[in-house]
Amino acid sequence: MIKKISSTETHQLRKNVLGENNPDYQFIYNGDDDQTTFHLGYFDGEILSGILTVMQTDETTFQFRGMAVLQSQHGKNVGKKLLDFASELVKPNAKTIWLNARKWVIPFYEKNGFTGEDDFFNIDGIGLHLKMSKLNTF
Ligand SMILES: CC(C)(COP(=O)(O)OP(=O)(O)OC[C@H]1O[C@@H](n2cnc3c(N)ncnc32)[C@H](O)[C@@H]1OP(=O)(O)O)[C@@H](O)C(=O)NCCC(=O)NCCS
């Protein structure tokens, strides 16, 4: 089941999954508590096993960020379901959805309809990223 959660509820998974090898990982993001930002949680019973944050970056543009699935639940379509759910929610207002993909996760986003730009960029402590986006034809 997917439902909206608070920004604080994302912290543990962000820390453990996205910050796995990085004790300095900044698991609180700018904009987390903006009025137009929302956070989705995928629940297996009581257990929060996946998260995704959606931030509006202009009137018709939305950023997906903080995508993380519990290690033990990888490969069970939790990530895909979160992306699909979030895409449906923003669909009435979105022209474009974009995200910054970690290099090794690019094929996951490609499978889910995102296209990468040409140039990688580095985020200190995490590594190479690629900006990816999809237009509202999903
Ligand atoms: C990336 C992540 C969110 C994917 O979530 P998931 O629930 O494991 O993925 P799904 O089961 O929904 O995968 C859907 C499809 O993408 C594929 N896929 C998933 N992760 C992939 C990866 N890293 N590389 C290539 N393909 C991948 C799956 O094989 C599946 O393909 P299929 O439909 O052909 O079988 C998850 O692995 C994760 O949390 N990783 C660590 C944190 C992270 O890197 N987050 C992204 C930051 S940009």
The ligand as an ORCA input file, in Angstrom:
! r2SCAN-3c Opt
* xyz 0 1
  C      16.933      1.862     -7.398
  C      15.833      1.284     -6.532
  C      14.989      2.410     -5.978
  C      14.969      0.371     -7.402
  O      13.891     -0.096     -6.638
  P      13.379     -1.625     -6.767
  O      12.107     -1.716     -6.030
  O      14.480     -2.524     -6.393
  O      13.148     -1.728     -8.344
  P      11.949     -2.469     -9.079
  O      11.810     -3.834     -8.507
  O      10.748     -1.611     -9.082
  O      12.575     -2.545    -10.530
  C      11.849     -2.323    -11.677
  C      12.724     -2.706    -12.832
  O      13.998     -2.012    -12.827
  C      15.085     -2.934    -12.736
  N      16.098     -2.381    -11.855
  C      15.975     -2.072    -10.539
  N      17.117     -1.533    -10.076
  C      17.978     -1.520    -11.120
  C      19.329     -1.085    -11.278
  N      20.038     -0.543    -10.267
  N      19.895     -1.222    -12.505
  C      19.196     -1.761    -13.533
  N      17.919     -2.181    -13.455
  C      17.327     -2.064    -12.257
  C      14.477     -4.210    -12.192
  O      15.228     -5.328    -12.600
  C      13.088     -4.186    -12.825
  O      13.171     -4.595    -14.173
  P      12.070     -5.573    -14.834
  O      10.757     -4.836    -14.735
  O      12.556     -5.726    -16.225
  O      12.115     -6.808    -14.016
  C      16.404      0.425     -5.365
  O      17.223     -0.564     -5.902
  C      17.171      1.229     -4.329
  O      16.603      1.733     -3.364
  N      18.503      1.368     -4.508
  C      19.366      2.039     -3.551
  C      19.055      3.523     -3.440
  C      19.207      4.230     -4.761
  O      20.195      4.053     -5.462
  N      18.195      5.052     -5.071
  C      18.165      5.818     -6.304
  C      18.914      7.081     -6.148
  S      18.946      8.006     -7.681
*
